[in-house]
């Protein structure tokens, strides 16, 4: 990156991505890396500072995350958070033990020593704790800067440019957390607040021009925010040498194939080739029930379709000497983070069709202009590009489409059922004025049938689950308390209007422990 960067080393905390989000809110670029990342890879980013995240392990466990302790000798400012404080203490000669009084949730911290990290903050801080271990003895040269009634809450060795806190400044429950992170990134690390939409657009367009050269690019459109913004960005860089391909994968929403074509051509002026491959995808998905297999099948088939279309475009433009060599995808930062893990592949939350589903022998090289961005940042970029709100305010829709909202086998009949249910959910959420207030709202078709009564007849039909969540970036989410009248209307319409569904339930699971999508 040609901007100031703060590297966050992830030790497995559920809050790690929030650290990155908070730092970006004051226009400083931040990147999350697994704590196992080799130090030479960290140095390549030329970071202004390092943050060590929290994590669920104990530093003295045999299977504690295997980060290189040499990260503490990089001569860069370091901030340890929760587990990060314990990692710093343990590897610099201090002592960490299981705490006699564990601290979870709200707590009060008293600042007892002046330090640049706490500059401008009150002496008493309302914070969020989540730890079962504590720093019993500090490493040589460190001093206590803050405490709770039970334990160490802050330490520092300013000569070595090291600070650490036992609480989580990144969560909203820590009221002055943003100020603390800002003190570290801006004042201590000297990072510049130059991570802005305008800067991102200029640098990305410049990078794409250099990357593609005189070549031709193909963009996979879904009709959602991510692929649309990615397409407009690339079109800004290479103009009519971008061809957008919109594929009907058989698991789109109702009438989506026609609607998206019209929006992309008329609303954004993009060159769109539409490919109806619904039967091709459904044939590949026949008999498959495993969620990961569904995602990979759809990802692989997408690339196969793109390869086919690339060949056609290449032949058509052969006379002009152009080469189709690039595939544009709307991969976002949460896709990248959730497709990796500090503990290795076995702990990956899910593979994403933009990341985990790509075949090794793919012929097209990837351009992912949004892979460093969170969803709300993508929307800001889109507004700076002058894109219409109708596109930018669309709720996220998974790359594998309705396939990951149909639990069990994906068939044409089950797709048709879910399309109708989904249409009712979206219509009623919009009618109630809630569409922009919730992050996502959709229907899920369960492989469960139950007995019902309609009129005087017994029915035996599918169950439909409604899912609506509130979130900032999709990394964490709370279930949305939809008004009872809205739920009543949705349930009544689905059961009355869709032959094949006779029961509706509402999902009240947050993320974590659940995920937003069911598969």
Helices and strands as residue ranges (DSSP letters): E 5-10, H 16-25, E 29-34, H 39-44, E 49-52, G 69-73, E 77-81, H 83-91, E 95-111, G 116-118, E 124-137, E 143-147, E 152-157, G 158-160, E 162-165, H 177-182, I 183-188, H 197-212, E 216-221, H 225-238, G 239-241, E 242-248, H 256-262, I 263-267, E 272-276, H 278-285, H 291-317, G 318-320, E 324-328, H 333-338, G 345-347, E 365-367, H 375-384, H 389-392, G 401-404, H 412-431, E 440-454, E 457-470, E 478-479, H 484-497, E 501-506
